[in-house]
Amino acid sequence: MWPRHTGDFSIFRIYAGKDNLPADYSADNVPYRPKKSLKISRQGVREGDFTFVYGCPGSTREYIHSAEVDYIANVSDPEKIALRTTRLDIMRKYMSGSQAVRIQYSSKFASVANAWKKWQGEAKGIRKMKTVAVKQAFEKQFSEWAKGTPYEGTTDRLEKLYAARNPIYRAYEYYNESVRAIEKLRMAVTDKPDLKDYYQPIDEETFVAMMSAFDQALDDSYKPAYFLTKRAEYGSFEAWKDAVFTHPEEARALSEAIDAYYYDVLSPQVKAFNQAINLENRTYMKGQMAFLSDKTFYPDANLTLRVAYGHVEGYSPSDAVYYRPVSTLKGIIEKDNPDIFDYNIPQTLRDIYAEGGHDNQPVCFLATNHTTGGNSGSPVLNADGNLIGINFDRVWEGTMSDIVFDPEFCRNISLDVRYILFTIQEIGHAGYLLDEMHFAD
């Protein structure tokens, strides 16, 4: 959530032989010299400046049918949010009571929380923009236009496909977010489970919570026969938990039953429906482009090269609130809290700030580029093609941009390249690396 003060970057030095070709390790190897590299701008950004992002991001789905958007906003996202809220609450309880557990589960917690937060913003944004109703109105107009054309009946066929798919897809997603999220069951089928970052009390409580949610949410017709038999045998998930966490064969049997149903029963049906939907969507996409022949359709992201242009701009998330587009070191200091791991900054940074003169050191900036998952790490260039930042996130209020882009709220978040240079020189004391970089100014 903006304002962000995350210095999210990594630097890797790649070595090669003295001939600049790939080589096995040797003390004589030298830093690789690329044929091309980006020049770095130290001029910074101002509101209104041009920004250009390129990379190979995951997927956006701007042109999908209203039935899919309705399912995402009103079924899929809320249910997944609720399940992850339960898991996060369990982890948080144990992490707050033990530094060792906090270290073990810090990465896991962040991983679970990442999509959890994204789904909240996505569902909220879809509802705020009335996206389902807007698409339904468009589909009505499209259907009228499509009569007597090759596209007649396309939207009706899609609606029927989604209606048939969604109950199965809901079960498929629920498996992933509930019973298949139990660590013990995943480890049960692994010859060498990783126990280094594992705390059994968390997993035990998660087991009871996820099994209960799974049982309550899904009809018995979507559960393996093994599950139904053992549920009756044990009488409670507490009793079943004791058996699973005491006897490896119980954990393995349950894990295999769940995976077998997931992969052998649900997955083929979901795949078949999605293939049919994708084929119909091709027709629908062609129809939309014929219907709106004067509109410029820019392509959805699909893991291939995608470019996005925009400009540096703040935004107003709610009445009487305006977020400026650049965050600074001053904000890091304001958030500094040694009692909270994520806000316990290095002492070196405190000392540097105390010396004065760094209030306005930029950290992150906002822009209007349409980015998505997979754009983390994408270079951000200015109008001259010089590096000004590294893209790493979107503002929470704009995470619905995978489905509907709102220029008022959708902003990508980038790390300012000047903070990278500041960190290298002032915190890492590796200013010599700057001598190897190419600067535009």
WOMO-V803664 format. One record per residue. N is the residue number from 0. PHI is phi as a letter, one per 40 degrees, with the letter a starting at -180 (none if undefined). Layout:
# WOMO-V803664
n={N;N}
phi={PHI;PHI}
This chain:
# WOMO-V803664
n={0;1;2;3;4;5;6;7;8;9;10;11;12;13;14;15;16;17;18;19;20;21;22;23;24;25;26;27;28;29;30;31;32;33;34;35;36;37;38;39;40;41;42;43;44;45;46;47;48;49;50;51;52;53;54;55;56;57;58;59;60;61;62;63;64;65;66;67;68;69;70;71;72;73;74;75;76;77;78;79;80;81;82;83;84;85;86;87;88;89;90;91;92;93;94;95;96;97;98;99;100;101;102;103;104;105;106;107;108;109;110;111;112;113;114;115;116;117;118;119;120;121;122;123;124;125;126;127;128;129;130;131;132;133;134;135;136;137;138;139;140;141;142;143;144;145;146;147;148;149;150;151;152;153;154;155;156;157;158;159;160;161;162;163;164;165;166;167;168;169;170;171;172;173;174;175;176;177;178;179;180;181;182;183;184;185;186;187;188;189;190;191;192;193;194;195;196;197;198;199;200;201;202;203;204;205;206;207;208;209;210;211;212;213;214;215;216;217;218;219;220;221;222;223;224;225;226;227;228;229;230;231;232;233;234;235;236;237;238;239;240;241;242;243;244;245;246;247;248;249;250;251;252;253;254;255;256;257;258;259;260;261;262;263;264;265;266;267;268;269;270;271;272;273;274;275;276;277;278;279;280;281;282;283;284;285;286;287;288;289;290;291;292;293;294;295;296;297;298;299;300;301;302;303;304;305;306;307;308;309;310;311;312;313;314;315;316;317;318;319;320;321;322;323;324;325;326;327;328;329;330;331;332;333;334;335;336;337;338;339;340;341;342;343;344;345;346;347;348;349;350;351;352;353;354;355;356;357;358;359;360;361;362;363;364;365;366;367;368;369;370;371;372;373;374;375;376;377;378;379;380;381;382;383;384;385;386;387;388;389;390;391;392;393;394;395;396;397;398;399;400;401;402;403;404;405;406;407;408;409;410;411;412;413;414;415;416;417;418;419;420;421;422;423;424;425;426;427;428;429;430;431;432;433;434;435;436;437;438;439;440}
phi={none;c;c;c;b;c;c;c;a;b;b;b;c;b;b;a;c;c;c;g;b;d;a;c;d;a;c;c;c;b;d;c;b;c;c;b;a;c;c;b;c;b;c;g;b;b;d;g;c;c;b;b;b;b;i;b;c;c;a;b;a;c;b;c;c;d;c;c;c;c;c;c;c;b;b;c;d;d;c;c;c;c;c;c;c;c;c;c;c;c;c;c;c;c;c;c;c;a;c;c;c;d;c;c;b;d;c;c;c;c;c;c;c;c;c;d;c;c;c;c;c;c;c;c;c;c;c;c;c;f;c;c;c;c;c;c;c;c;c;c;c;c;c;c;c;c;d;g;b;c;c;c;g;c;c;c;c;c;c;c;c;c;c;c;c;d;c;c;c;c;c;d;c;c;d;c;c;b;c;c;c;c;c;d;c;c;c;c;b;b;c;b;c;c;c;c;b;b;b;d;d;c;c;c;c;c;d;c;c;c;c;c;c;d;c;c;c;b;c;d;c;b;b;c;d;c;c;c;c;c;d;c;c;c;g;a;c;c;c;c;d;d;c;c;c;b;b;d;c;c;c;c;c;c;c;c;c;c;c;c;c;c;c;c;b;c;d;c;c;c;c;c;c;c;c;c;c;c;c;c;c;c;c;c;c;c;c;c;c;c;c;b;c;c;c;c;c;c;c;c;c;a;g;b;d;b;b;a;b;a;a;c;a;c;a;b;c;a;d;g;b;b;c;c;c;b;b;b;d;d;c;c;c;c;c;d;a;c;c;b;d;c;b;c;c;c;c;d;c;c;c;c;c;c;c;g;g;b;d;c;c;c;b;b;a;b;a;c;c;c;b;a;d;h;c;c;g;c;c;b;b;c;c;c;g;c;c;b;a;b;c;a;a;b;c;d;c;b;c;c;c;c;b;a;c;b;c;c;b;c;b;c;b;b;c;c;c;c;c;c;c;c;c;d;c;c;c;c;f;b;d;c;c;c;c;c;c;b;b;c;a}
